[in-house]
Amino acid sequence: MSIQQIYTAEEAAAILRTTPRHLCTLARNGEIRGMKISRTWAFPEDAIQEFIVAKSQPIVSGASQQRTGLSAGALRNLERRARR
């Protein structure tokens, strides 16, 4: 059994290249799974991954890769964290 990484709104927003405020709005609207601990939002790592997959769009050229909206470096960091 492994313990899942939990990110603050600031950390998750940095991964998703958005602002913490926008991320919390997405959570309130049910677009990303998060939990409110006291007055602070927290986001499990798998919720961030699910959000990326849900918002990904196939590349128009029909290539097998999917577009994530993340830079190559940010995507590598997320994939590296997911393997831990």
PDB file of N, CA, C and O in Angstrom:
ATOM      1  N   MET A   1       0.849  -1.184   0.000  1.00  0.00           N
ATOM      2  CA  MET A   1       0.000   0.000   0.000  1.00  0.00           C
ATOM      3  C   MET A   1       0.888   1.239   0.000  1.00  0.00           C
ATOM      4  O   MET A   1       1.792   1.372   0.825  1.00  0.00           O
ATOM      5  N   SER A   2       0.622   2.125  -0.921  1.00  0.00           N
ATOM      6  CA  SER A   2       1.420   3.346  -0.975  1.00  0.00           C
ATOM      7  C   SER A   2       0.544   4.541  -0.627  1.00  0.00           C
ATOM      8  O   SER A   2      -0.657   4.564  -0.896  1.00  0.00           O
ATOM      9  N   ILE A   3       1.174   5.510  -0.034  1.00  0.00           N
ATOM     10  CA  ILE A   3       0.471   6.733   0.335  1.00  0.00           C
ATOM     11  C   ILE A   3       0.541   7.689  -0.848  1.00  0.00           C
ATOM     12  O   ILE A   3       1.612   7.926  -1.406  1.00  0.00           O
ATOM     13  N   GLN A   4      -0.598   8.227  -1.220  1.00  0.00           N
ATOM     14  CA  GLN A   4      -0.680   9.121  -2.363  1.00  0.00           C
ATOM     15  C   GLN A   4      -0.221  10.532  -1.992  1.00  0.00           C
ATOM     16  O   GLN A   4      -0.499  11.028  -0.901  1.00  0.00           O
ATOM     17  N   GLN A   5       0.473  11.149  -2.908  1.00  0.00           N
ATOM     18  CA  GLN A   5       0.925  12.528  -2.731  1.00  0.00           C
ATOM     19  C   GLN A   5      -0.280  13.460  -2.767  1.00  0.00           C
ATOM     20  O   GLN A   5      -1.143  13.334  -3.636  1.00  0.00           O
ATOM     21  N   ILE A   6      -0.336  14.383  -1.833  1.00  0.00           N
ATOM     22  CA  ILE A   6      -1.382  15.403  -1.788  1.00  0.00           C
ATOM     23  C   ILE A   6      -0.707  16.757  -2.006  1.00  0.00           C
ATOM     24  O   ILE A   6       0.301  17.065  -1.371  1.00  0.00           O
ATOM     25  N   TYR A   7      -1.268  17.557  -2.902  1.00  0.00           N
ATOM     26  CA  TYR A   7      -0.699  18.857  -3.227  1.00  0.00           C
ATOM     27  C   TYR A   7      -1.583  19.982  -2.705  1.00  0.00           C
ATOM     28  O   TYR A   7      -2.808  19.861  -2.682  1.00  0.00           O
ATOM     29  N   THR A   8      -0.962  21.059  -2.292  1.00  0.00           N
ATOM     30  CA  THR A   8      -1.711  22.269  -1.944  1.00  0.00           C
ATOM     31  C   THR A   8      -2.227  22.889  -3.241  1.00  0.00           C
ATOM     32  O   THR A   8      -1.825  22.483  -4.331  1.00  0.00           O
ATOM     33  N   ALA A   9      -3.100  23.855  -3.120  1.00  0.00           N
ATOM     34  CA  ALA A   9      -3.608  24.544  -4.309  1.00  0.00           C
ATOM     35  C   ALA A   9      -2.464  25.217  -5.066  1.00  0.00           C
ATOM     36  O   ALA A   9      -2.453  25.231  -6.297  1.00  0.00           O
ATOM     37  N   GLU A  10      -1.519  25.764  -4.340  1.00  0.00           N
ATOM     38  CA  GLU A  10      -0.381  26.438  -4.983  1.00  0.00           C
ATOM     39  C   GLU A  10       0.470  25.440  -5.767  1.00  0.00           C
ATOM     40  O   GLU A  10       0.861  25.711  -6.902  1.00  0.00           O
ATOM     41  N   GLU A  11       0.756  24.281  -5.159  1.00  0.00           N
ATOM     42  CA  GLU A  11       1.572  23.265  -5.828  1.00  0.00           C
ATOM     43  C   GLU A  11       0.849  22.693  -7.045  1.00  0.00           C
ATOM     44  O   GLU A  11       1.438  22.561  -8.118  1.00  0.00           O
ATOM     45  N   ALA A  12      -0.422  22.356  -6.875  1.00  0.00           N
ATOM     46  CA  ALA A  12      -1.200  21.789  -7.979  1.00  0.00           C
ATOM     47  C   ALA A  12      -1.349  22.799  -9.114  1.00  0.00           C
ATOM     48  O   ALA A  12      -1.271  22.433 -10.286  1.00  0.00           O
ATOM     49  N   ALA A  13      -1.560  24.052  -8.771  1.00  0.00           N
ATOM     50  CA  ALA A  13      -1.689  25.097  -9.792  1.00  0.00           C
ATOM     51  C   ALA A  13      -0.393  25.237 -10.588  1.00  0.00           C
ATOM     52  O   ALA A  13      -0.430  25.448 -11.800  1.00  0.00           O
ATOM     53  N   ALA A  14       0.738  25.123  -9.921  1.00  0.00           N
ATOM     54  CA  ALA A  14       2.021  25.208 -10.622  1.00  0.00           C
ATOM     55  C   ALA A  14       2.169  24.047 -11.607  1.00  0.00           C
ATOM     56  O   ALA A  14       2.644  24.242 -12.726  1.00  0.00           O
ATOM     57  N   ILE A  15       1.768  22.850 -11.201  1.00  0.00           N
ATOM     58  CA  ILE A  15       1.838  21.686 -12.085  1.00  0.00           C
ATOM     59  C   ILE A  15       0.939  21.897 -13.299  1.00  0.00           C
ATOM     60  O   ILE A  15       1.318  21.568 -14.423  1.00  0.00           O
ATOM     61  N   LEU A  16      -0.249  22.445 -13.071  1.00  0.00           N
ATOM     62  CA  LEU A  16      -1.235  22.622 -14.139  1.00  0.00           C
ATOM     63  C   LEU A  16      -1.080  23.944 -14.890  1.00  0.00           C
ATOM     64  O   LEU A  16      -1.844  24.236 -15.809  1.00  0.00           O
ATOM     65  N   ARG A  17      -0.090  24.735 -14.493  1.00  0.00           N
ATOM     66  CA  ARG A  17       0.177  26.029 -15.135  1.00  0.00           C
ATOM     67  C   ARG A  17      -1.048  26.941 -15.115  1.00  0.00           C
ATOM     68  O   ARG A  17      -1.451  27.493 -16.139  1.00  0.00           O
ATOM     69  N   THR A  18      -1.626  27.086 -13.928  1.00  0.00           N
ATOM     70  CA  THR A  18      -2.752  27.986 -13.725  1.00  0.00           C
ATOM     71  C   THR A  18      -2.558  28.678 -12.385  1.00  0.00           C
ATOM     72  O   THR A  18      -1.523  28.503 -11.741  1.00  0.00           O
ATOM     73  N   THR A  19      -3.521  29.445 -11.967  1.00  0.00           N
ATOM     74  CA  THR A  19      -3.414  30.117 -10.672  1.00  0.00           C
ATOM     75  C   THR A  19      -4.142  29.305  -9.608  1.00  0.00           C
ATOM     76  O   THR A  19      -5.086  28.580  -9.922  1.00  0.00           O
ATOM     77  N   PRO A  20      -3.715  29.418  -8.357  1.00  0.00           N
ATOM     78  CA  PRO A  20      -4.427  28.727  -7.276  1.00  0.00           C
ATOM     79  C   PRO A  20      -5.899  29.132  -7.210  1.00  0.00           C
ATOM     80  O   PRO A  20      -6.764  28.300  -6.936  1.00  0.00           O
ATOM     81  N   ARG A  21      -6.174  30.384  -7.458  1.00  0.00           N
ATOM     82  CA  ARG A  21      -7.563  30.860  -7.409  1.00  0.00           C
ATOM     83  C   ARG A  21      -8.422  30.168  -8.472  1.00  0.00           C
ATOM     84  O   ARG A  21      -9.536  29.726  -8.188  1.00  0.00           O
ATOM     85  N   HIS A  22      -7.897  30.078  -9.691  1.00  0.00           N
ATOM     86  CA  HIS A  22      -8.636  29.409 -10.769  1.00  0.00           C
ATOM     87  C   HIS A  22      -8.814  27.923 -10.460  1.00  0.00           C
ATOM     88  O   HIS A  22      -9.879  27.357 -10.706  1.00  0.00           O
ATOM     89  N   LEU A  23      -7.779  27.301  -9.925  1.00  0.00           N
ATOM     90  CA  LEU A  23      -7.856  25.882  -9.573  1.00  0.00           C
ATOM     91  C   LEU A  23      -8.939  25.638  -8.523  1.00  0.00           C
ATOM     92  O   LEU A  23      -9.688  24.666  -8.625  1.00  0.00           O
ATOM     93  N   CYS A  24      -9.029  26.494  -7.532  1.00  0.00           N
ATOM     94  CA  CYS A  24     -10.066  26.355  -6.497  1.00  0.00           C
ATOM     95  C   CYS A  24     -11.458  26.560  -7.086  1.00  0.00           C
ATOM     96  O   CYS A  24     -12.413  25.911  -6.661  1.00  0.00           O
ATOM     97  N   THR A  25     -11.576  27.454  -8.055  1.00  0.00           N
ATOM     98  CA  THR A  25     -12.855  27.634  -8.746  1.00  0.00           C
ATOM     99  C   THR A  25     -13.229  26.361  -9.499  1.00  0.00           C
ATOM    100  O   THR A  25     -14.385  25.937  -9.469  1.00  0.00           O
ATOM    101  N   LEU A  26     -12.254  25.752 -10.173  1.00  0.00           N
ATOM    102  CA  LEU A  26     -12.504  24.487 -10.867  1.00  0.00           C
ATOM    103  C   LEU A  26     -12.967  23.412  -9.883  1.00  0.00           C
ATOM    104  O   LEU A  26     -13.863  22.627 -10.192  1.00  0.00           O
ATOM    105  N   ALA A  27     -12.360  23.379  -8.708  1.00  0.00           N
ATOM    106  CA  ALA A  27     -12.733  22.387  -7.691  1.00  0.00           C
ATOM    107  C   ALA A  27     -14.151  22.637  -7.181  1.00  0.00           C
ATOM    108  O   ALA A  27     -14.932  21.698  -7.029  1.00  0.00           O
ATOM    109  N   ARG A  28     -14.479  23.886  -6.921  1.00  0.00           N
ATOM    110  CA  ARG A  28     -15.839  24.217  -6.464  1.00  0.00           C
ATOM    111  C   ARG A  28     -16.883  23.846  -7.515  1.00  0.00           C
ATOM    112  O   ARG A  28     -17.998  23.457  -7.169  1.00  0.00           O
ATOM    113  N   ASN A  29     -16.531  23.965  -8.790  1.00  0.00           N
ATOM    114  CA  ASN A  29     -17.445  23.640  -9.886  1.00  0.00           C
ATOM    115  C   ASN A  29     -17.451  22.153 -10.227  1.00  0.00           C
ATOM    116  O   ASN A  29     -18.201  21.722 -11.104  1.00  0.00           O
ATOM    117  N   GLY A  30     -16.624  21.369  -9.544  1.00  0.00           N
ATOM    118  CA  GLY A  30     -16.584  19.927  -9.777  1.00  0.00           C
ATOM    119  C   GLY A  30     -15.795  19.504 -11.001  1.00  0.00           C
ATOM    120  O   GLY A  30     -15.925  18.367 -11.455  1.00  0.00           O
ATOM    121  N   GLU A  31     -14.973  20.402 -11.549  1.00  0.00           N
ATOM    122  CA  GLU A  31     -14.193  20.069 -12.736  1.00  0.00           C
ATOM    123  C   GLU A  31     -12.904  19.332 -12.398  1.00  0.00           C
ATOM    124  O   GLU A  31     -12.340  18.646 -13.251  1.00  0.00           O
ATOM    125  N   ILE A  32     -12.437  19.466 -11.171  1.00  0.00           N
ATOM    126  CA  ILE A  32     -11.281  18.719 -10.688  1.00  0.00           C
ATOM    127  C   ILE A  32     -11.604  18.285  -9.263  1.00  0.00           C
ATOM    128  O   ILE A  32     -12.201  19.031  -8.487  1.00  0.00           O
ATOM    129  N   ARG A  33     -11.200  17.081  -8.946  1.00  0.00           N
ATOM    130  CA  ARG A  33     -11.473  16.546  -7.618  1.00  0.00           C
ATOM    131  C   ARG A  33     -10.472  17.127  -6.626  1.00  0.00           C
ATOM    132  O   ARG A  33      -9.261  17.073  -6.837  1.00  0.00           O
ATOM    133  N   GLY A  34     -10.989  17.666  -5.572  1.00  0.00           N
ATOM    134  CA  GLY A  34     -10.162  18.220  -4.511  1.00  0.00           C
ATOM    135  C   GLY A  34     -10.891  18.074  -3.196  1.00  0.00           C
ATOM    136  O   GLY A  34     -12.064  17.703  -3.162  1.00  0.00           O
ATOM    137  N   MET A  35     -10.200  18.364  -2.121  1.00  0.00           N
ATOM    138  CA  MET A  35     -10.847  18.297  -0.812  1.00  0.00           C
ATOM    139  C   MET A  35     -10.484  19.540  -0.032  1.00  0.00           C
ATOM    140  O   MET A  35      -9.375  20.065  -0.135  1.00  0.00           O
ATOM    141  N   LYS A  36     -11.422  19.987   0.732  1.00  0.00           N
ATOM    142  CA  LYS A  36     -11.191  21.167   1.539  1.00  0.00           C
ATOM    143  C   LYS A  36     -10.858  20.699   2.950  1.00  0.00           C
ATOM    144  O   LYS A  36     -11.657  20.021   3.594  1.00  0.00           O
ATOM    145  N   ILE A  37      -9.693  21.062   3.413  1.00  0.00           N
ATOM    146  CA  ILE A  37      -9.249  20.739   4.759  1.00  0.00           C
ATOM    147  C   ILE A  37      -9.213  22.059   5.507  1.00  0.00           C
ATOM    148  O   ILE A  37      -8.341  22.898   5.279  1.00  0.00           O
ATOM    149  N   SER A  38     -10.164  22.227   6.394  1.00  0.00           N
ATOM    150  CA  SER A  38     -10.360  23.498   7.081  1.00  0.00           C
ATOM    151  C   SER A  38     -10.685  24.554   6.024  1.00  0.00           C
ATOM    152  O   SER A  38     -11.729  24.475   5.377  1.00  0.00           O
ATOM    153  N   ARG A  39      -9.818  25.524   5.847  1.00  0.00           N
ATOM    154  CA  ARG A  39     -10.060  26.574   4.850  1.00  0.00           C
ATOM    155  C   ARG A  39      -9.146  26.437   3.638  1.00  0.00           C
ATOM    156  O   ARG A  39      -9.086  27.334   2.798  1.00  0.00           O
ATOM    157  N   THR A  40      -8.438  25.323   3.548  1.00  0.00           N
ATOM    158  CA  THR A  40      -7.433  25.134   2.513  1.00  0.00           C
ATOM    159  C   THR A  40      -7.827  23.997   1.578  1.00  0.00           C
ATOM    160  O   THR A  40      -8.286  22.946   2.026  1.00  0.00           O
ATOM    161  N   TRP A  41      -7.647  24.210   0.282  1.00  0.00           N
ATOM    162  CA  TRP A  41      -7.898  23.158  -0.690  1.00  0.00           C
ATOM    163  C   TRP A  41      -6.666  22.270  -0.813  1.00  0.00           C
ATOM    164  O   TRP A  41      -5.533  22.742  -0.718  1.00  0.00           O
ATOM    165  N   ALA A  42      -6.905  20.969  -1.026  1.00  0.00           N
ATOM    166  CA  ALA A  42      -5.837  19.999  -1.265  1.00  0.00           C
ATOM    167  C   ALA A  42      -6.258  19.119  -2.441  1.00  0.00           C
ATOM    168  O   ALA A  42      -7.442  18.841  -2.631  1.00  0.00           O
ATOM    169  N   PHE A  43      -5.276  18.687  -3.221  1.00  0.00           N
ATOM    170  CA  PHE A  43      -5.556  17.931  -4.438  1.00  0.00           C
ATOM    171  C   PHE A  43      -4.684  16.679  -4.490  1.00  0.00           C
ATOM    172  O   PHE A  43      -3.457  16.779  -4.488  1.00  0.00           O
ATOM    173  N   PRO A  44      -5.316  15.487  -4.537  1.00  0.00           N
ATOM    174  CA  PRO A  44      -4.539  14.260  -4.668  1.00  0.00           C
ATOM    175  C   PRO A  44      -3.887  14.193  -6.051  1.00  0.00           C
ATOM    176  O   PRO A  44      -4.406  14.732  -7.028  1.00  0.00           O
ATOM    177  N   GLU A  45      -2.755  13.530  -6.104  1.00  0.00           N
ATOM    178  CA  GLU A  45      -2.007  13.442  -7.356  1.00  0.00           C
ATOM    179  C   GLU A  45      -2.839  12.815  -8.472  1.00  0.00           C
ATOM    180  O   GLU A  45      -2.780  13.268  -9.615  1.00  0.00           O
ATOM    181  N   ASP A  46      -3.611  11.779  -8.153  1.00  0.00           N
ATOM    182  CA  ASP A  46      -4.396  11.143  -9.211  1.00  0.00           C
ATOM    183  C   ASP A  46      -5.494  12.064  -9.736  1.00  0.00           C
ATOM    184  O   ASP A  46      -5.898  11.933 -10.892  1.00  0.00           O
ATOM    185  N   ALA A  47      -5.983  12.985  -8.922  1.00  0.00           N
ATOM    186  CA  ALA A  47      -6.982  13.950  -9.396  1.00  0.00           C
ATOM    187  C   ALA A  47      -6.361  14.894 -10.426  1.00  0.00           C
ATOM    188  O   ALA A  47      -7.007  15.273 -11.403  1.00  0.00           O
ATOM    189  N   ILE A  48      -5.108  15.268 -10.198  1.00  0.00           N
ATOM    190  CA  ILE A  48      -4.403  16.138 -11.146  1.00  0.00           C
ATOM    191  C   ILE A  48      -4.199  15.394 -12.464  1.00  0.00           C
ATOM    192  O   ILE A  48      -4.410  15.951 -13.542  1.00  0.00           O
ATOM    193  N   GLN A  49      -3.788  14.132 -12.367  1.00  0.00           N
ATOM    194  CA  GLN A  49      -3.588  13.325 -13.575  1.00  0.00           C
ATOM    195  C   GLN A  49      -4.901  13.131 -14.333  1.00  0.00           C
ATOM    196  O   GLN A  49      -4.931  13.240 -15.559  1.00  0.00           O
ATOM    197  N   GLU A  50      -5.987  12.845 -13.610  1.00  0.00           N
ATOM    198  CA  GLU A  50      -7.301  12.676 -14.246  1.00  0.00           C
ATOM    199  C   GLU A  50      -7.728  13.960 -14.959  1.00  0.00           C
ATOM    200  O   GLU A  50      -8.284  13.910 -16.056  1.00  0.00           O
ATOM    201  N   PHE A  51      -7.468  15.095 -14.339  1.00  0.00           N
ATOM    202  CA  PHE A  51      -7.829  16.380 -14.933  1.00  0.00           C
ATOM    203  C   PHE A  51      -7.057  16.597 -16.233  1.00  0.00           C
ATOM    204  O   PHE A  51      -7.627  17.042 -17.229  1.00  0.00           O
ATOM    205  N   ILE A  52      -5.774  16.286 -16.223  1.00  0.00           N
ATOM    206  CA  ILE A  52      -4.949  16.449 -17.426  1.00  0.00           C
ATOM    207  C   ILE A  52      -5.479  15.566 -18.548  1.00  0.00           C
ATOM    208  O   ILE A  52      -5.619  16.019 -19.684  1.00  0.00           O
ATOM    209  N   VAL A  53      -5.770  14.319 -18.236  1.00  0.00           N
ATOM    210  CA  VAL A  53      -6.288  13.397 -19.252  1.00  0.00           C
ATOM    211  C   VAL A  53      -7.634  13.886 -19.780  1.00  0.00           C
ATOM    212  O   VAL A  53      -7.877  13.854 -20.987  1.00  0.00           O
ATOM    213  N   ALA A  54      -8.501  14.334 -18.886  1.00  0.00           N
ATOM    214  CA  ALA A  54      -9.833  14.795 -19.293  1.00  0.00           C
ATOM    215  C   ALA A  54      -9.759  16.029 -20.184  1.00  0.00           C
ATOM    216  O   ALA A  54     -10.589  16.200 -21.077  1.00  0.00           O
ATOM    217  N   LYS A  55      -8.784  16.879 -19.952  1.00  0.00           N
ATOM    218  CA  LYS A  55      -8.662  18.121 -20.720  1.00  0.00           C
ATOM    219  C   LYS A  55      -7.749  17.987 -21.934  1.00  0.00           C
ATOM    220  O   LYS A  55      -7.605  18.935 -22.705  1.00  0.00           O
ATOM    221  N   SER A  56      -7.134  16.826 -22.110  1.00  0.00           N
ATOM    222  CA  SER A  56      -6.240  16.613 -23.248  1.00  0.00           C
ATOM    223  C   SER A  56      -7.055  16.488 -24.525  1.00  0.00           C
ATOM    224  O   SER A  56      -8.174  15.976 -24.523  1.00  0.00           O
ATOM    225  N   GLN A  57      -6.473  16.964 -25.605  1.00  0.00           N
ATOM    226  CA  GLN A  57      -7.116  16.864 -26.913  1.00  0.00           C
ATOM    227  C   GLN A  57      -6.149  16.195 -27.871  1.00  0.00           C
ATOM    228  O   GLN A  57      -4.950  16.471 -27.834  1.00  0.00           O
ATOM    229  N   PRO A  58      -6.656  15.316 -28.729  1.00  0.00           N
ATOM    230  CA  PRO A  58      -5.759  14.684 -29.703  1.00  0.00           C
ATOM    231  C   PRO A  58      -5.188  15.732 -30.661  1.00  0.00           C
ATOM    232  O   PRO A  58      -5.836  16.732 -30.971  1.00  0.00           O
ATOM    233  N   ILE A  59      -3.988  15.484 -31.112  1.00  0.00           N
ATOM    234  CA  ILE A  59      -3.360  16.366 -32.094  1.00  0.00           C
ATOM    235  C   ILE A  59      -4.086  16.181 -33.424  1.00  0.00           C
ATOM    236  O   ILE A  59      -4.405  15.056 -33.809  1.00  0.00           O
ATOM    237  N   VAL A  60      -4.340  17.263 -34.110  1.00  0.00           N
ATOM    238  CA  VAL A  60      -5.132  17.244 -35.341  1.00  0.00           C
ATOM    239  C   VAL A  60      -4.514  16.356 -36.406  1.00  0.00           C
ATOM    240  O   VAL A  60      -5.240  15.751 -37.195  1.00  0.00           O
ATOM    241  N   SER A  61      -3.194  16.264 -36.448  1.00  0.00           N
ATOM    242  CA  SER A  61      -2.535  15.497 -37.500  1.00  0.00           C
ATOM    243  C   SER A  61      -2.775  13.997 -37.374  1.00  0.00           C
ATOM    244  O   SER A  61      -2.424  13.240 -38.279  1.00  0.00           O
ATOM    245  N   GLY A  62      -3.370  13.556 -36.265  1.00  0.00           N
ATOM    246  CA  GLY A  62      -3.641  12.134 -36.092  1.00  0.00           C
ATOM    247  C   GLY A  62      -2.486  11.378 -35.462  1.00  0.00           C
ATOM    248  O   GLY A  62      -2.503  10.148 -35.412  1.00  0.00           O
ATOM    249  N   ALA A  63      -1.493  12.092 -34.987  1.00  0.00           N
ATOM    250  CA  ALA A  63      -0.370  11.433 -34.327  1.00  0.00           C
ATOM    251  C   ALA A  63      -0.862  10.714 -33.076  1.00  0.00           C
ATOM    252  O   ALA A  63      -1.917  11.049 -32.536  1.00  0.00           O
ATOM    253  N   SER A  64      -0.110   9.742 -32.625  1.00  0.00           N
ATOM    254  CA  SER A  64      -0.555   8.931 -31.490  1.00  0.00           C
ATOM    255  C   SER A  64      -0.417   9.654 -30.153  1.00  0.00           C
ATOM    256  O   SER A  64      -1.049   9.259 -29.173  1.00  0.00           O
ATOM    257  N   GLN A  65       0.391  10.697 -30.097  1.00  0.00           N
ATOM    258  CA  GLN A  65       0.544  11.434 -28.847  1.00  0.00           C
ATOM    259  C   GLN A  65      -0.654  12.334 -28.624  1.00  0.00           C
ATOM    260  O   GLN A  65      -1.336  12.731 -29.569  1.00  0.00           O
ATOM    261  N   GLN A  66      -0.904  12.654 -27.344  1.00  0.00           N
ATOM    262  CA  GLN A  66      -1.991  13.561 -27.028  1.00  0.00           C
ATOM    263  C   GLN A  66      -1.426  14.882 -26.545  1.00  0.00           C
ATOM    264  O   GLN A  66      -0.342  14.948 -25.966  1.00  0.00           O
ATOM    265  N   ARG A  67      -2.170  15.901 -26.794  1.00  0.00           N
ATOM    266  CA  ARG A  67      -1.795  17.245 -26.380  1.00  0.00           C
ATOM    267  C   ARG A  67      -2.312  17.471 -24.962  1.00  0.00           C
ATOM    268  O   ARG A  67      -3.483  17.208 -24.690  1.00  0.00           O
ATOM    269  N   THR A  68      -1.477  17.946 -24.066  1.00  0.00           N
ATOM    270  CA  THR A  68      -1.880  18.120 -22.676  1.00  0.00           C
ATOM    271  C   THR A  68      -1.989  19.574 -22.263  1.00  0.00           C
ATOM    272  O   THR A  68      -2.593  19.878 -21.235  1.00  0.00           O
ATOM    273  N   GLY A  69      -1.424  20.466 -23.032  1.00  0.00           N
ATOM    274  CA  GLY A  69      -1.420  21.861 -22.621  1.00  0.00           C
ATOM    275  C   GLY A  69      -0.267  22.172 -21.683  1.00  0.00           C
ATOM    276  O   GLY A  69      -0.111  23.313 -21.246  1.00  0.00           O
ATOM    277  N   LEU A  70       0.542  21.168 -21.371  1.00  0.00           N
ATOM    278  CA  LEU A  70       1.703  21.361 -20.503  1.00  0.00           C
ATOM    279  C   LEU A  70       2.956  21.426 -21.362  1.00  0.00           C
ATOM    280  O   LEU A  70       3.005  20.849 -22.449  1.00  0.00           O
ATOM    281  N   SER A  71       3.956  22.121 -20.874  1.00  0.00           N
ATOM    282  CA  SER A  71       5.231  22.120 -21.571  1.00  0.00           C
ATOM    283  C   SER A  71       5.843  20.731 -21.435  1.00  0.00           C
ATOM    284  O   SER A  71       5.450  19.953 -20.566  1.00  0.00           O
ATOM    285  N   ALA A  72       6.789  20.431 -22.284  1.00  0.00           N
ATOM    286  CA  ALA A  72       7.430  19.120 -22.241  1.00  0.00           C
ATOM    287  C   ALA A  72       8.077  18.876 -20.880  1.00  0.00           C
ATOM    288  O   ALA A  72       8.016  17.766 -20.353  1.00  0.00           O
ATOM    289  N   GLY A  73       8.692  19.905 -20.315  1.00  0.00           N
ATOM    290  CA  GLY A  73       9.336  19.767 -19.004  1.00  0.00           C
ATOM    291  C   GLY A  73       8.334  19.512 -17.895  1.00  0.00           C
ATOM    292  O   GLY A  73       8.574  18.675 -17.024  1.00  0.00           O
ATOM    293  N   ALA A  74       7.211  20.223 -17.916  1.00  0.00           N
ATOM    294  CA  ALA A  74       6.180  20.034 -16.890  1.00  0.00           C
ATOM    295  C   ALA A  74       5.567  18.649 -17.001  1.00  0.00           C
ATOM    296  O   ALA A  74       5.277  18.015 -15.987  1.00  0.00           O
ATOM    297  N   LEU A  75       5.368  18.174 -18.229  1.00  0.00           N
ATOM    298  CA  LEU A  75       4.815  16.837 -18.425  1.00  0.00           C
ATOM    299  C   LEU A  75       5.787  15.776 -17.917  1.00  0.00           C
ATOM    300  O   LEU A  75       5.366  14.810 -17.281  1.00  0.00           O
ATOM    301  N   ARG A  76       7.088  15.944 -18.190  1.00  0.00           N
ATOM    302  CA  ARG A  76       8.090  14.994 -17.681  1.00  0.00           C
ATOM    303  C   ARG A  76       8.089  14.976 -16.161  1.00  0.00           C
ATOM    304  O   ARG A  76       8.165  13.905 -15.559  1.00  0.00           O
ATOM    305  N   ASN A  77       8.005  16.156 -15.525  1.00  0.00           N
ATOM    306  CA  ASN A  77       7.966  16.222 -14.058  1.00  0.00           C
ATOM    307  C   ASN A  77       6.757  15.490 -13.515  1.00  0.00           C
ATOM    308  O   ASN A  77       6.873  14.746 -12.541  1.00  0.00           O
ATOM    309  N   LEU A  78       5.604  15.685 -14.120  1.00  0.00           N
ATOM    310  CA  LEU A  78       4.385  15.020 -13.665  1.00  0.00           C
ATOM    311  C   LEU A  78       4.494  13.507 -13.846  1.00  0.00           C
ATOM    312  O   LEU A  78       4.107  12.745 -12.959  1.00  0.00           O
ATOM    313  N   GLU A  79       5.016  13.074 -14.985  1.00  0.00           N
ATOM    314  CA  GLU A  79       5.184  11.642 -15.213  1.00  0.00           C
ATOM    315  C   GLU A  79       6.180  11.048 -14.224  1.00  0.00           C
ATOM    316  O   GLU A  79       5.980   9.935 -13.738  1.00  0.00           O
ATOM    317  N   ARG A  80       7.252  11.780 -13.922  1.00  0.00           N
ATOM    318  CA  ARG A  80       8.251  11.316 -12.962  1.00  0.00           C
ATOM    319  C   ARG A  80       7.621  11.168 -11.583  1.00  0.00           C
ATOM    320  O   ARG A  80       7.869  10.181 -10.891  1.00  0.00           O
ATOM    321  N   ARG A  81       6.811  12.136 -11.183  1.00  0.00           N
ATOM    322  CA  ARG A  81       6.146  12.070  -9.878  1.00  0.00           C
ATOM    323  C   ARG A  81       5.142  10.930  -9.827  1.00  0.00           C
ATOM    324  O   ARG A  81       4.949  10.314  -8.779  1.00  0.00           O
ATOM    325  N   ALA A  82       4.505  10.648 -10.951  1.00  0.00           N
ATOM    326  CA  ALA A  82       3.500   9.577 -10.995  1.00  0.00           C
ATOM    327  C   ALA A  82       4.147   8.206 -10.825  1.00  0.00           C
ATOM    328  O   ALA A  82       3.504   7.278 -10.335  1.00  0.00           O
ATOM    329  N   ARG A  83       5.400   8.069 -11.220  1.00  0.00           N
ATOM    330  CA  ARG A  83       6.089   6.776 -11.096  1.00  0.00           C
ATOM    331  C   ARG A  83       6.570   6.490  -9.688  1.00  0.00           C
ATOM    332  O   ARG A  83       6.928   5.352  -9.384  1.00  0.00           O
ATOM    333  N   ARG A  84       6.590   7.492  -8.819  1.00  0.00           N
ATOM    334  CA  ARG A  84       7.075   7.294  -7.448  1.00  0.00           C
ATOM    335  C   ARG A  84       6.170   6.416  -6.652  1.00  0.00           C
ATOM    336  O   ARG A  84       6.438   6.152  -5.480  1.00  0.00           O
TER     337      ARG A  84
END
